[in-house]
Amino acid sequence: ETIRERAEIRQKIDANASEGKASAWVLMALPVVLGVIYSIIKPGYLAPMLTSTGGQILFACSGVLYVAGYLWMRAIVDIKV
């Protein structure tokens, strides 16, 4: 009975971890997809972000925060049993 309970708990943990991984993928893809959509719908919309110095600094900062968010979500979802 104890072995069955442990297996059931492990399955629940795996299911929650899988749900967290799917959520992480969606959250990581959302800014990229929106950027592509904006560039298709209105081509000059993101030009100031890539051409001006302030825009490039903001773009670099957002890239660093993007990577930090990815590492944070990965650490949260990685559950050791």
All heavy atoms as a GROMACS GRO file, in nm:
protein
  617
    1GLU      N    1   0.083  -0.120   0.000
    1GLU     CA    2   0.000   0.000   0.000
    1GLU      C    3   0.087   0.126   0.000
    1GLU      O    4   0.057   0.222  -0.070
    1GLU     CB    5  -0.091  -0.001   0.122
    1GLU     CG    6  -0.190   0.114   0.122
    1GLU     CD    7  -0.284   0.106   0.240
    1GLU    OE1    8  -0.314  -0.005   0.288
    1GLU    OE2    9  -0.326   0.212   0.284
    2THR      N   10   0.194   0.125   0.076
    2THR     CA   11   0.284   0.240   0.082
    2THR      C   12   0.351   0.264  -0.053
    2THR      O   13   0.366   0.378  -0.096
    2THR     CB   14   0.393   0.218   0.189
    2THR    OG1   15   0.329   0.193   0.314
    2THR    CG2   16   0.481   0.338   0.202
    3ILE      N   17   0.387   0.157  -0.120
    3ILE     CA   18   0.451   0.168  -0.252
    3ILE      C   19   0.353   0.229  -0.351
    3ILE      O   20   0.390   0.315  -0.432
    3ILE     CB   21   0.501   0.031  -0.299
    3ILE    CG1   22   0.615  -0.016  -0.209
    3ILE    CG2   23   0.548   0.038  -0.443
    3ILE    CD1   24   0.662  -0.156  -0.235
    4ARG      N   25   0.228   0.188  -0.345
    4ARG     CA   26   0.125   0.245  -0.434
    4ARG      C   27   0.106   0.393  -0.406
    4ARG      O   28   0.090   0.473  -0.498
    4ARG     CB   29  -0.007   0.169  -0.418
    4ARG     CG   30  -0.006   0.034  -0.480
    4ARG     CD   31  -0.145  -0.028  -0.480
    4ARG     NE   32  -0.137  -0.165  -0.521
    4ARG     CZ   33  -0.172  -0.269  -0.448
    4ARG    NH1   34  -0.221  -0.251  -0.327
    4ARG    NH2   35  -0.159  -0.391  -0.494
    5GLU      N   36   0.103   0.430  -0.279
    5GLU     CA   37   0.086   0.571  -0.244
    5GLU      C   38   0.204   0.655  -0.294
    5GLU      O   39   0.185   0.765  -0.346
    5GLU     CB   40   0.072   0.587  -0.093
    5GLU     CG   41  -0.061   0.538  -0.039
    5GLU     CD   42  -0.068   0.544   0.112
    5GLU    OE1   43   0.030   0.590   0.176
    5GLU    OE2   44  -0.170   0.503   0.168
    6ARG      N   45   0.323   0.602  -0.280
    6ARG     CA   46   0.441   0.673  -0.329
    6ARG      C   47   0.438   0.687  -0.481
    6ARG      O   48   0.474   0.792  -0.535
    6ARG     CB   49   0.568   0.601  -0.287
    6ARG     CG   50   0.599   0.616  -0.142
    6ARG     CD   51   0.729   0.550  -0.106
    6ARG     NE   52   0.753   0.559   0.036
    6ARG     CZ   53   0.856   0.506   0.097
    6ARG    NH1   54   0.946   0.438   0.028
    6ARG    NH2   55   0.871   0.519   0.227
    7ALA      N   56   0.396   0.582  -0.548
    7ALA     CA   57   0.385   0.589  -0.694
    7ALA      C   58   0.281   0.692  -0.736
    7ALA      O   59   0.301   0.767  -0.832
    7ALA     CB   60   0.350   0.452  -0.751
    8GLU      N   61   0.170   0.697  -0.664
    8GLU     CA   62   0.065   0.794  -0.694
    8GLU      C   63   0.115   0.937  -0.671
    8GLU      O   64   0.090   1.026  -0.754
    8GLU     CB   65  -0.056   0.767  -0.606
    8GLU     CG   66  -0.175   0.855  -0.637
    8GLU     CD   67  -0.294   0.821  -0.549
    8GLU    OE1   68  -0.309   0.704  -0.511
    8GLU    OE2   69  -0.371   0.914  -0.519
    9ILE      N   70   0.187   0.958  -0.564
    9ILE     CA   71   0.242   1.091  -0.536
    9ILE      C   72   0.343   1.130  -0.642
    9ILE      O   73   0.346   1.243  -0.690
    9ILE     CB   74   0.305   1.094  -0.395
    9ILE    CG1   75   0.195   1.085  -0.289
    9ILE    CG2   76   0.388   1.220  -0.375
    9ILE    CD1   77   0.248   1.066  -0.149
   10ARG      N   78   0.427   1.034  -0.682
   10ARG     CA   79   0.526   1.062  -0.786
   10ARG      C   80   0.458   1.099  -0.918
   10ARG      O   81   0.502   1.188  -0.990
   10ARG     CB   82   0.617   0.941  -0.804
   10ARG     CG   83   0.728   0.967  -0.905
   10ARG     CD   84   0.837   0.865  -0.899
   10ARG     NE   85   0.912   0.891  -0.777
   10ARG     CZ   86   0.963   0.795  -0.700
   10ARG    NH1   87   0.946   0.669  -0.730
   10ARG    NH2   88   1.031   0.825  -0.591
   11GLN      N   89   0.348   1.030  -0.952
   11GLN     CA   90   0.274   1.063  -1.074
   11GLN      C   91   0.214   1.203  -1.066
   11GLN      O   92   0.215   1.276  -1.165
   11GLN     CB   93   0.164   0.960  -1.098
   11GLN     CG   94   0.215   0.826  -1.144
   11GLN     CD   95   0.104   0.723  -1.154
   11GLN    OE1   96  -0.007   0.743  -1.106
   11GLN    NE2   97   0.136   0.609  -1.215
   12LYS      N   98   0.162   1.240  -0.951
   12LYS     CA   99   0.108   1.376  -0.935
   12LYS      C  100   0.217   1.481  -0.949
   12LYS      O  101   0.198   1.585  -1.011
   12LYS     CB  102   0.039   1.389  -0.798
   12LYS     CG  103  -0.093   1.316  -0.790
   12LYS     CD  104  -0.158   1.334  -0.654
   12LYS     CE  105  -0.288   1.255  -0.646
   12LYS     NZ  106  -0.353   1.269  -0.515
   13ILE      N  107   0.333   1.454  -0.891
   13ILE     CA  108   0.446   1.547  -0.903
   13ILE      C  109   0.490   1.559  -1.048
   13ILE      O  110   0.516   1.669  -1.098
   13ILE     CB  111   0.563   1.501  -0.812
   13ILE    CG1  112   0.524   1.521  -0.666
   13ILE    CG2  113   0.690   1.577  -0.846
   13ILE    CD1  114   0.623   1.462  -0.569
   14ASP      N  115   0.499   1.447  -1.119
   14ASP     CA  116   0.536   1.450  -1.260
   14ASP      C  117   0.434   1.527  -1.343
   14ASP      O  118   0.471   1.603  -1.434
   14ASP     CB  119   0.551   1.308  -1.315
   14ASP     CG  120   0.674   1.237  -1.260
   14ASP    OD1  121   0.765   1.306  -1.210
   14ASP    OD2  122   0.679   1.113  -1.269
   15ALA      N  123   0.306   1.510  -1.312
   15ALA     CA  124   0.202   1.582  -1.385
   15ALA      C  125   0.213   1.732  -1.360
   15ALA      O  126   0.203   1.813  -1.454
   15ALA     CB  127   0.064   1.531  -1.345
   16ASN      N  128   0.234   1.771  -1.235
   16ASN     CA  129   0.249   1.913  -1.204
   16ASN      C  130   0.375   1.972  -1.267
   16ASN      O  131   0.375   2.085  -1.316
   16ASN     CB  132   0.251   1.935  -1.053
   16ASN     CG  133   0.115   1.918  -0.991
   16ASN    OD1  134   0.013   1.933  -1.057
   16ASN    ND2  135   0.112   1.884  -0.864
   17ALA      N  136   0.483   1.894  -1.270
   17ALA     CA  137   0.606   1.940  -1.333
   17ALA      C  138   0.586   1.956  -1.483
   17ALA      O  139   0.634   2.054  -1.543
   17ALA     CB  140   0.720   1.844  -1.304
   18SER      N  141   0.514   1.865  -1.545
   18SER     CA  142   0.488   1.875  -1.689
   18SER      C  143   0.401   1.997  -1.720
   18SER      O  144   0.424   2.066  -1.819
   18SER     CB  145   0.417   1.749  -1.739
   18SER     OG  146   0.502   1.638  -1.726
   19GLU      N  147   0.306   2.023  -1.633
   19GLU     CA  148   0.221   2.142  -1.651
   19GLU      C  149   0.304   2.269  -1.639
   19GLU      O  150   0.289   2.363  -1.717
   19GLU     CB  151   0.110   2.142  -1.546
   19GLU     CG  152   0.015   2.258  -1.558
   19GLU     CD  153  -0.091   2.255  -1.451
   19GLU    OE1  154  -0.105   2.154  -1.380
   19GLU    OE2  155  -0.161   2.357  -1.438
   20GLY      N  156   0.396   2.271  -1.544
   20GLY     CA  157   0.484   2.386  -1.527
   20GLY      C  158   0.577   2.405  -1.646
   20GLY      O  159   0.602   2.518  -1.688
   21LYS      N  160   0.626   2.295  -1.701
   21LYS     CA  161   0.713   2.304  -1.819
   21LYS      C  162   0.637   2.357  -1.939
   21LYS      O  163   0.688   2.440  -2.015
   21LYS     CB  164   0.773   2.168  -1.852
   21LYS     CG  165   0.877   2.124  -1.753
   21LYS     CD  166   0.927   1.984  -1.783
   21LYS     CE  167   1.022   1.936  -1.674
   21LYS     NZ  168   1.069   1.800  -1.694
   22ALA      N  169   0.513   2.314  -1.957
   22ALA     CA  170   0.431   2.364  -2.068
   22ALA      C  171   0.404   2.513  -2.050
   22ALA      O  172   0.411   2.591  -2.146
   22ALA     CB  173   0.300   2.286  -2.077
   23SER      N  174   0.373   2.554  -1.928
   23SER     CA  175   0.350   2.695  -1.901
   23SER      C  176   0.476   2.777  -1.928
   23SER      O  177   0.470   2.887  -1.982
   23SER     CB  178   0.307   2.716  -1.756
   23SER     OG  179   0.185   2.654  -1.731
   24ALA      N  180   0.592   2.723  -1.891
   24ALA     CA  181   0.718   2.792  -1.916
   24ALA      C  182   0.742   2.810  -2.065
   24ALA      O  183   0.785   2.917  -2.109
   24ALA     CB  184   0.834   2.716  -1.851
   25TRP      N  185   0.714   2.707  -2.143
   25TRP     CA  186   0.733   2.717  -2.288
   25TRP      C  187   0.642   2.824  -2.347
   25TRP      O  188   0.684   2.902  -2.433
   25TRP     CB  189   0.707   2.583  -2.356
   25TRP     CG  190   0.826   2.493  -2.351
   25TRP    CD1  191   0.841   2.382  -2.273
   25TRP    CD2  192   0.948   2.506  -2.424
   25TRP    NE1  193   0.965   2.327  -2.293
   25TRP    CE2  194   1.033   2.401  -2.386
   25TRP    CE3  195   0.994   2.599  -2.517
   25TRP    CZ2  196   1.160   2.386  -2.438
   25TRP    CZ3  197   1.121   2.582  -2.569
   25TRP    CH2  198   1.202   2.477  -2.530
   26VAL      N  199   0.518   2.828  -2.302
   26VAL     CA  200   0.425   2.929  -2.352
   26VAL      C  201   0.472   3.069  -2.314
   26VAL      O  202   0.474   3.161  -2.397
   26VAL     CB  203   0.282   2.903  -2.299
   26VAL    CG1  204   0.190   3.020  -2.328
   26VAL    CG2  205   0.226   2.775  -2.360
   27LEU      N  206   0.513   3.086  -2.189
   27LEU     CA  207   0.560   3.217  -2.144
   27LEU      C  208   0.688   3.259  -2.214
   27LEU      O  209   0.710   3.378  -2.238
   27LEU     CB  210   0.580   3.216  -1.993
   27LEU     CG  211   0.453   3.213  -1.910
   27LEU    CD1  212   0.487   3.196  -1.762
   27LEU    CD2  213   0.372   3.339  -1.930
   28MET      N  214   0.773   3.166  -2.248
   28MET     CA  215   0.897   3.200  -2.318
   28MET      C  216   0.871   3.229  -2.466
   28MET      O  217   0.940   3.311  -2.526
   28MET     CB  218   0.999   3.086  -2.305
   28MET     CG  219   1.046   3.062  -2.163
   28MET     SD  220   1.120   3.203  -2.082
   28MET     CE  221   1.267   3.224  -2.175
   29ALA      N  222   0.774   3.164  -2.525
   29ALA     CA  223   0.746   3.185  -2.666
   29ALA      C  224   0.664   3.312  -2.692
   29ALA      O  225   0.673   3.370  -2.800
   29ALA     CB  226   0.672   3.064  -2.723
   30LEU      N  227   0.587   3.355  -2.594
   30LEU     CA  228   0.496   3.467  -2.613
   30LEU      C  229   0.565   3.595  -2.660
   30LEU      O  230   0.522   3.654  -2.760
   30LEU     CB  231   0.416   3.491  -2.485
   30LEU     CG  232   0.301   3.590  -2.495
   30LEU    CD1  233   0.198   3.542  -2.595
   30LEU    CD2  234   0.238   3.608  -2.359
   31PRO      N  235   0.673   3.644  -2.596
   31PRO     CA  236   0.735   3.767  -2.645
   31PRO      C  237   0.793   3.754  -2.785
   31PRO      O  238   0.784   3.847  -2.866
   31PRO     CB  239   0.845   3.796  -2.544
   31PRO     CG  240   0.820   3.709  -2.429
   31PRO     CD  241   0.734   3.597  -2.474
   32VAL      N  242   0.849   3.639  -2.815
   32VAL     CA  243   0.908   3.618  -2.948
   32VAL      C  244   0.799   3.617  -3.054
   32VAL      O  245   0.811   3.683  -3.158
   32VAL     CB  246   0.988   3.486  -2.950
   32VAL    CG1  247   1.040   3.458  -3.089
   32VAL    CG2  248   1.102   3.492  -2.849
   33VAL      N  249   0.692   3.546  -3.028
   33VAL     CA  250   0.580   3.538  -3.124
   33VAL      C  251   0.518   3.676  -3.144
   33VAL      O  252   0.489   3.715  -3.257
   33VAL     CB  253   0.476   3.434  -3.077
   33VAL    CG1  254   0.350   3.442  -3.158
   33VAL    CG2  255   0.535   3.294  -3.082
   34LEU      N  256   0.497   3.750  -3.036
   34LEU     CA  257   0.439   3.883  -3.049
   34LEU      C  258   0.532   3.976  -3.126
   34LEU      O  259   0.486   4.057  -3.207
   34LEU     CB  260   0.408   3.942  -2.912
   34LEU     CG  261   0.287   3.885  -2.842
   34LEU    CD1  262   0.270   3.947  -2.705
   34LEU    CD2  263   0.161   3.908  -2.925
   35GLY      N  264   0.663   3.965  -3.105
   35GLY     CA  265   0.758   4.045  -3.182
   35GLY      C  266   0.751   4.015  -3.330
   35GLY      O  267   0.754   4.105  -3.414
   36VAL      N  268   0.741   3.888  -3.364
   36VAL     CA  269   0.730   3.849  -3.505
   36VAL      C  270   0.598   3.899  -3.564
   36VAL      O  271   0.595   3.952  -3.676
   36VAL     CB  272   0.743   3.695  -3.520
   36VAL    CG1  273   0.707   3.650  -3.660
   36VAL    CG2  274   0.883   3.650  -3.484
   37ILE      N  275   0.490   3.886  -3.489
   37ILE     CA  276   0.360   3.933  -3.538
   37ILE      C  277   0.361   4.084  -3.559
   37ILE      O  278   0.314   4.133  -3.661
   37ILE     CB  279   0.247   3.891  -3.441
   37ILE    CG1  280   0.225   3.740  -3.449
   37ILE    CG2  281   0.118   3.964  -3.471
   37ILE    CD1  282   0.131   3.685  -3.344
   38TYR      N  283   0.418   4.158  -3.462
   38TYR     CA  284   0.426   4.304  -3.478
   38TYR      C  285   0.510   4.341  -3.600
   38TYR      O  286   0.476   4.434  -3.674
   38TYR     CB  287   0.486   4.370  -3.354
   38TYR     CG  288   0.390   4.386  -3.240
   38TYR    CD1  289   0.432   4.370  -3.109
   38TYR    CD2  290   0.257   4.418  -3.261
   38TYR    CE1  291   0.346   4.384  -3.003
   38TYR    CE2  292   0.169   4.433  -3.156
   38TYR     CZ  293   0.214   4.416  -3.027
   38TYR     OH  294   0.128   4.431  -2.923
   39SER      N  295   0.620   4.270  -3.623
   39SER     CA  296   0.705   4.304  -3.736
   39SER      C  297   0.639   4.269  -3.870
   39SER      O  298   0.668   4.330  -3.972
   39SER     CB  299   0.840   4.235  -3.725
   39SER     OG  300   0.826   4.096  -3.732
   40ILE      N  301   0.548   4.172  -3.870
   40ILE     CA  302   0.476   4.138  -3.993
   40ILE      C  303   0.363   4.238  -4.018
   40ILE      O  304   0.345   4.287  -4.129
   40ILE     CB  305   0.421   3.994  -3.985
   40ILE    CG1  306   0.536   3.894  -3.992
   40ILE    CG2  307   0.322   3.967  -4.098
   40ILE    CD1  308   0.496   3.750  -3.964
   41ILE      N  309   0.287   4.268  -3.912
   41ILE     CA  310   0.171   4.357  -3.927
   41ILE      C  311   0.215   4.500  -3.954
   41ILE      O  312   0.161   4.566  -4.043
   41ILE     CB  313   0.082   4.350  -3.801
   41ILE    CG1  314   0.016   4.213  -3.792
   41ILE    CG2  315  -0.024   4.458  -3.804
   41ILE    CD1  316  -0.062   4.190  -3.664
   42LYS      N  317   0.311   4.549  -3.877
   42LYS     CA  318   0.357   4.687  -3.890
   42LYS      C  319   0.510   4.686  -3.891
   42LYS      O  320   0.573   4.693  -3.786
   42LYS     CB  321   0.302   4.768  -3.773
   42LYS     CG  322   0.303   4.915  -3.795
   42LYS     CD  323   0.224   4.983  -3.684
   42LYS     CE  324   0.214   5.131  -3.717
   42LYS     NZ  325   0.140   5.203  -3.615
   43PRO      N  326   0.572   4.676  -4.008
   43PRO     CA  327   0.716   4.653  -4.017
   43PRO      C  328   0.805   4.755  -3.945
   43PRO      O  329   0.908   4.720  -3.891
   43PRO     CB  330   0.743   4.656  -4.168
   43PRO     CG  331   0.614   4.621  -4.230
   43PRO     CD  332   0.508   4.675  -4.139
   44GLY      N  333   0.770   4.880  -3.939
   44GLY     CA  334   0.856   4.979  -3.876
   44GLY      C  335   0.832   4.997  -3.727
   44GLY      O  336   0.896   5.081  -3.664
   45TYR      N  337   0.744   4.919  -3.670
   45TYR     CA  338   0.704   4.937  -3.531
   45TYR      C  339   0.820   4.912  -3.434
   45TYR      O  340   0.837   4.984  -3.336
   45TYR     CB  341   0.587   4.845  -3.499
   45TYR     CG  342   0.527   4.866  -3.363
   45TYR    CD1  343   0.450   4.978  -3.335
   45TYR    CD2  344   0.547   4.773  -3.262
   45TYR    CE1  345   0.396   4.999  -3.211
   45TYR    CE2  346   0.492   4.792  -3.137
   45TYR     CZ  347   0.417   4.904  -3.112
   45TYR     OH  348   0.363   4.924  -2.988
   46LEU      N  349   0.900   4.812  -3.459
   46LEU     CA  350   1.010   4.778  -3.368
   46LEU      C  351   1.143   4.840  -3.410
   46LEU      O  352   1.244   4.817  -3.344
   46LEU     CB  353   1.024   4.626  -3.359
   46LEU     CG  354   0.907   4.552  -3.295
   46LEU    CD1  355   0.929   4.402  -3.301
   46LEU    CD2  356   0.886   4.597  -3.152
   47ALA      N  357   1.144   4.917  -3.518
   47ALA     CA  358   1.270   4.976  -3.566
   47ALA      C  359   1.338   5.063  -3.462
   47ALA      O  360   1.461   5.054  -3.444
   47ALA     CB  361   1.244   5.054  -3.694
   48PRO      N  362   1.267   5.151  -3.388
   48PRO     CA  363   1.336   5.232  -3.287
   48PRO      C  364   1.402   5.146  -3.178
   48PRO      O  365   1.504   5.186  -3.120
   48PRO     CB  366   1.226   5.318  -3.226
   48PRO     CG  367   1.119   5.323  -3.329
   48PRO     CD  368   1.127   5.193  -3.402
   49MET      N  369   1.348   5.032  -3.151
   49MET     CA  370   1.406   4.944  -3.049
   49MET      C  371   1.542   4.892  -3.094
   49MET      O  372   1.632   4.871  -3.012
   49MET     CB  373   1.312   4.826  -3.021
   49MET     CG  374   1.361   4.728  -2.919
   49MET     SD  375   1.359   4.790  -2.754
   49MET     CE  376   1.199   4.737  -2.703
   50LEU      N  377   1.560   4.873  -3.223
   50LEU     CA  378   1.685   4.815  -3.273
   50LEU      C  379   1.784   4.917  -3.325
   50LEU      O  380   1.901   4.886  -3.342
   50LEU     CB  381   1.652   4.713  -3.382
   50LEU     CG  382   1.560   4.598  -3.340
   50LEU    CD1  383   1.523   4.512  -3.459
   50LEU    CD2  384   1.623   4.514  -3.231
   51THR      N  385   1.739   5.041  -3.353
   51THR     CA  386   1.828   5.140  -3.412
   51THR      C  387   1.878   5.244  -3.313
   51THR      O  388   1.991   5.292  -3.326
   51THR     CB  389   1.758   5.212  -3.530
   51THR    OG1  390   1.637   5.270  -3.484
   51THR    CG2  391   1.728   5.113  -3.642
   52SER      N  392   1.799   5.282  -3.216
   52SER     CA  393   1.843   5.384  -3.120
   52SER      C  394   1.924   5.321  -3.007
   52SER      O  395   1.908   5.202  -2.976
   52SER     CB  396   1.723   5.460  -3.063
   52SER     OG  397   1.647   5.374  -2.981
   53THR      N  398   2.009   5.401  -2.947
   53THR     CA  399   2.092   5.352  -2.838
   53THR      C  400   2.007   5.310  -2.718
   53THR      O  401   2.030   5.204  -2.658
   53THR     CB  402   2.194   5.460  -2.794
   53THR    OG1  403   2.268   5.500  -2.908
   53THR    CG2  404   2.287   5.406  -2.688
   54GLY      N  405   1.911   5.394  -2.682
   54GLY     CA  406   1.823   5.360  -2.571
   54GLY      C  407   1.745   5.232  -2.596
   54GLY      O  408   1.727   5.150  -2.506
   55GLY      N  409   1.698   5.216  -2.719
   55GLY     CA  410   1.626   5.095  -2.755
   55GLY      C  411   1.714   4.971  -2.748
   55GLY      O  412   1.670   4.865  -2.703
   56GLN      N  413   1.837   4.985  -2.791
   56GLN     CA  414   1.929   4.872  -2.785
   56GLN      C  415   1.962   4.833  -2.642
   56GLN      O  416   1.973   4.714  -2.609
   56GLN     CB  417   2.058   4.905  -2.863
   56GLN     CG  418   2.036   4.913  -3.012
   56GLN     CD  419   2.158   4.961  -3.086
   56GLN    OE1  420   2.253   5.009  -3.026
   56GLN    NE2  421   2.155   4.948  -3.218
   57ILE      N  422   1.975   4.934  -2.555
   57ILE     CA  423   2.000   4.905  -2.414
   57ILE      C  424   1.880   4.833  -2.354
   57ILE      O  425   1.894   4.733  -2.282
   57ILE     CB  426   2.032   5.035  -2.337
   57ILE    CG1  427   2.168   5.088  -2.381
   57ILE    CG2  428   2.029   5.010  -2.186
   57ILE    CD1  429   2.200   5.226  -2.330
   58LEU      N  430   1.759   4.883  -2.384
   58LEU     CA  431   1.638   4.817  -2.333
   58LEU      C  432   1.624   4.675  -2.389
   58LEU      O  433   1.584   4.584  -2.318
   58LEU     CB  434   1.515   4.900  -2.368
   58LEU     CG  435   1.496   5.028  -2.290
   58LEU    CD1  436   1.378   5.107  -2.346
   58LEU    CD2  437   1.474   4.999  -2.144
   59PHE      N  438   1.658   4.658  -2.516
   59PHE     CA  439   1.651   4.526  -2.578
   59PHE      C  440   1.749   4.430  -2.512
   59PHE      O  441   1.717   4.314  -2.484
   59PHE     CB  442   1.679   4.538  -2.729
   59PHE     CG  443   1.644   4.416  -2.808
   59PHE    CD1  444   1.512   4.382  -2.828
   59PHE    CD2  445   1.743   4.336  -2.861
   59PHE    CE1  446   1.478   4.269  -2.901
   59PHE    CE2  447   1.711   4.223  -2.934
   59PHE     CZ  448   1.578   4.190  -2.954
   60ALA      N  449   1.872   4.479  -2.482
   60ALA     CA  450   1.972   4.396  -2.415
   60ALA      C  451   1.926   4.361  -2.273
   60ALA      O  452   1.940   4.245  -2.229
   60ALA     CB  453   2.106   4.466  -2.412
   61CYS      N  454   1.871   4.459  -2.203
   61CYS     CA  455   1.822   4.432  -2.066
   61CYS      C  456   1.707   4.331  -2.069
   61CYS      O  457   1.700   4.242  -1.983
   61CYS     CB  458   1.774   4.562  -2.001
   61CYS     SG  459   1.909   4.672  -1.955
   62SER      N  460   1.620   4.344  -2.166
   62SER     CA  461   1.509   4.248  -2.175
   62SER      C  462   1.561   4.109  -2.208
   62SER      O  463   1.507   4.009  -2.161
   62SER     CB  464   1.405   4.293  -2.277
   62SER     OG  465   1.456   4.288  -2.408
   63GLY      N  466   1.667   4.100  -2.288
   63GLY     CA  467   1.727   3.970  -2.317
   63GLY      C  468   1.787   3.905  -2.192
   63GLY      O  469   1.770   3.785  -2.169
   64VAL      N  470   1.853   3.987  -2.110
   64VAL     CA  471   1.910   3.935  -1.985
   64VAL      C  472   1.798   3.888  -1.893
   64VAL      O  473   1.806   3.780  -1.833
   64VAL     CB  474   1.998   4.042  -1.918
   64VAL    CG1  475   2.036   4.001  -1.776
   64VAL    CG2  476   2.122   4.070  -2.000
   65LEU      N  477   1.693   3.968  -1.880
   65LEU     CA  478   1.580   3.929  -1.795
   65LEU      C  479   1.507   3.808  -1.851
   65LEU      O  480   1.455   3.725  -1.774
   65LEU     CB  481   1.484   4.047  -1.780
   65LEU     CG  482   1.538   4.164  -1.697
   65LEU    CD1  483   1.442   4.281  -1.702
   65LEU    CD2  484   1.563   4.122  -1.554
   66TYR      N  485   1.504   3.794  -1.983
   66TYR     CA  486   1.443   3.678  -2.048
   66TYR      C  487   1.517   3.551  -2.007
   66TYR      O  488   1.456   3.451  -1.970
   66TYR     CB  489   1.448   3.701  -2.199
   66TYR     CG  490   1.374   3.601  -2.283
   66TYR    CD1  491   1.237   3.612  -2.304
   66TYR    CD2  492   1.440   3.498  -2.347
   66TYR    CE1  493   1.169   3.523  -2.383
   66TYR    CE2  494   1.374   3.408  -2.426
   66TYR     CZ  495   1.238   3.421  -2.443
   66TYR     OH  496   1.170   3.331  -2.522
   67VAL      N  497   1.650   3.556  -2.014
   67VAL     CA  498   1.731   3.440  -1.975
   67VAL      C  499   1.716   3.412  -1.826
   67VAL      O  500   1.704   3.295  -1.785
   67VAL     CB  501   1.879   3.463  -2.014
   67VAL    CG1  502   1.968   3.355  -1.955
   67VAL    CG2  503   1.894   3.468  -2.164
   68ALA      N  504   1.715   3.516  -1.744
   68ALA     CA  505   1.698   3.497  -1.599
   68ALA      C  506   1.562   3.434  -1.570
   68ALA      O  507   1.551   3.346  -1.485
   68ALA     CB  508   1.712   3.630  -1.526
   69GLY      N  509   1.459   3.478  -1.640
   69GLY     CA  510   1.326   3.420  -1.622
   69GLY      C  511   1.323   3.274  -1.662
   69GLY      O  512   1.261   3.192  -1.595
   70TYR      N  513   1.392   3.241  -1.771
   70TYR     CA  514   1.398   3.102  -1.815
   70TYR      C  515   1.466   3.015  -1.708
   70TYR      O  516   1.417   2.908  -1.673
   70TYR     CB  517   1.474   3.091  -1.947
   70TYR     CG  518   1.511   2.950  -1.983
   70TYR    CD1  519   1.413   2.861  -2.028
   70TYR    CD2  520   1.640   2.902  -1.970
   70TYR    CE1  521   1.445   2.730  -2.059
   70TYR    CE2  522   1.673   2.772  -2.000
   70TYR     CZ  523   1.574   2.686  -2.046
   70TYR     OH  524   1.606   2.557  -2.075
   71LEU      N  525   1.580   3.063  -1.657
   71LEU     CA  526   1.652   2.985  -1.555
   71LEU      C  527   1.569   2.972  -1.428
   71LEU      O  528   1.570   2.866  -1.363
   71LEU     CB  529   1.786   3.051  -1.525
   71LEU     CG  530   1.886   3.050  -1.640
   71LEU    CD1  531   2.009   3.132  -1.604
   71LEU    CD2  532   1.924   2.909  -1.680
   72TRP      N  533   1.497   3.076  -1.392
   72TRP     CA  534   1.414   3.073  -1.272
   72TRP      C  535   1.299   2.973  -1.289
   72TRP      O  536   1.273   2.891  -1.201
   72TRP     CB  537   1.360   3.212  -1.246
   72TRP     CG  538   1.288   3.231  -1.115
   72TRP    CD1  539   1.275   3.142  -1.014
   72TRP    CD2  540   1.220   3.347  -1.073
   72TRP    NE1  541   1.202   3.196  -0.912
   72TRP    CE2  542   1.167   3.323  -0.946
   72TRP    CE3  543   1.198   3.471  -1.130
   72TRP    CZ2  544   1.094   3.416  -0.876
   72TRP    CZ3  545   1.125   3.564  -1.060
   72TRP    CH2  546   1.075   3.537  -0.935
   73MET      N  547   1.231   2.979  -1.404
   73MET     CA  548   1.122   2.884  -1.428
   73MET      C  549   1.174   2.741  -1.431
   73MET      O  550   1.108   2.649  -1.382
   73MET     CB  551   1.049   2.918  -1.558
   73MET     CG  552   0.959   3.037  -1.546
   73MET     SD  553   0.857   3.064  -1.690
   73MET     CE  554   0.973   3.134  -1.803
   74ARG      N  555   1.291   2.721  -1.490
   74ARG     CA  556   1.349   2.587  -1.494
   74ARG      C  557   1.380   2.535  -1.354
   74ARG      O  558   1.358   2.418  -1.324
   74ARG     CB  559   1.476   2.590  -1.579
   74ARG     CG  560   1.521   2.453  -1.622
   74ARG     CD  561   1.632   2.463  -1.718
   74ARG     NE  562   1.755   2.434  -1.644
   74ARG     CZ  563   1.876   2.448  -1.690
   74ARG    NH1  564   1.894   2.495  -1.811
   74ARG    NH2  565   1.980   2.419  -1.619
   75ALA      N  566   1.428   2.624  -1.268
   75ALA     CA  567   1.460   2.583  -1.130
   75ALA      C  568   1.332   2.551  -1.052
   75ALA      O  569   1.330   2.458  -0.971
   75ALA     CB  570   1.537   2.694  -1.060
   76ILE      N  571   1.225   2.625  -1.079
   76ILE     CA  572   1.100   2.600  -1.009
   76ILE      C  573   1.038   2.467  -1.051
   76ILE      O  574   0.986   2.391  -0.970
   76ILE     CB  575   1.001   2.716  -1.034
   76ILE    CG1  576   1.048   2.841  -0.962
   76ILE    CG2  577   0.860   2.679  -0.990
   76ILE    CD1  578   0.969   2.965  -0.996
   77VAL      N  579   1.045   2.437  -1.180
   77VAL     CA  580   0.980   2.318  -1.234
   77VAL      C  581   1.060   2.191  -1.206
   77VAL      O  582   1.005   2.082  -1.198
   77VAL     CB  583   0.954   2.335  -1.385
   77VAL    CG1  584   0.903   2.209  -1.448
   77VAL    CG2  585   0.855   2.448  -1.408
   78ASP      N  586   1.190   2.204  -1.187
   78ASP     CA  587   1.275   2.088  -1.163
   78ASP      C  588   1.256   2.040  -1.019
   78ASP      O  589   1.318   2.090  -0.926
   78ASP     CB  590   1.421   2.123  -1.188
   78ASP     CG  591   1.511   2.002  -1.184
   78ASP    OD1  592   1.464   1.891  -1.211
   78ASP    OD2  593   1.630   2.019  -1.153
   79ILE      N  594   1.169   1.940  -1.002
   79ILE     CA  595   1.135   1.889  -0.870
   79ILE      C  596   1.208   1.758  -0.847
   79ILE      O  597   1.196   1.663  -0.925
   79ILE     CB  598   0.981   1.868  -0.858
   79ILE    CG1  599   0.910   1.999  -0.882
   79ILE    CG2  600   0.947   1.810  -0.723
   79ILE    CD1  601   0.759   1.984  -0.893
   80LYS      N  602   1.284   1.753  -0.740
   80LYS     CA  603   1.356   1.630  -0.704
   80LYS      C  604   1.268   1.548  -0.612
   80LYS      O  605   1.214   1.597  -0.515
   80LYS     CB  606   1.486   1.664  -0.632
   80LYS     CG  607   1.578   1.755  -0.709
   80LYS     CD  608   1.646   1.684  -0.820
   80LYS     CE  609   1.749   1.778  -0.881
   80LYS     NZ  610   1.772   1.755  -1.019
   81VAL      N  611   1.253   1.420  -0.645
   81VAL     CA  612   1.172   1.332  -0.562
   81VAL      C  613   1.261   1.233  -0.490
   81VAL      O  614   1.353   1.181  -0.537
   81VAL     CB  615   1.069   1.255  -0.648
   81VAL    CG1  616   0.986   1.162  -0.562
   81VAL    CG2  617   0.981   1.353  -0.721
   0.00000   0.00000   0.00000
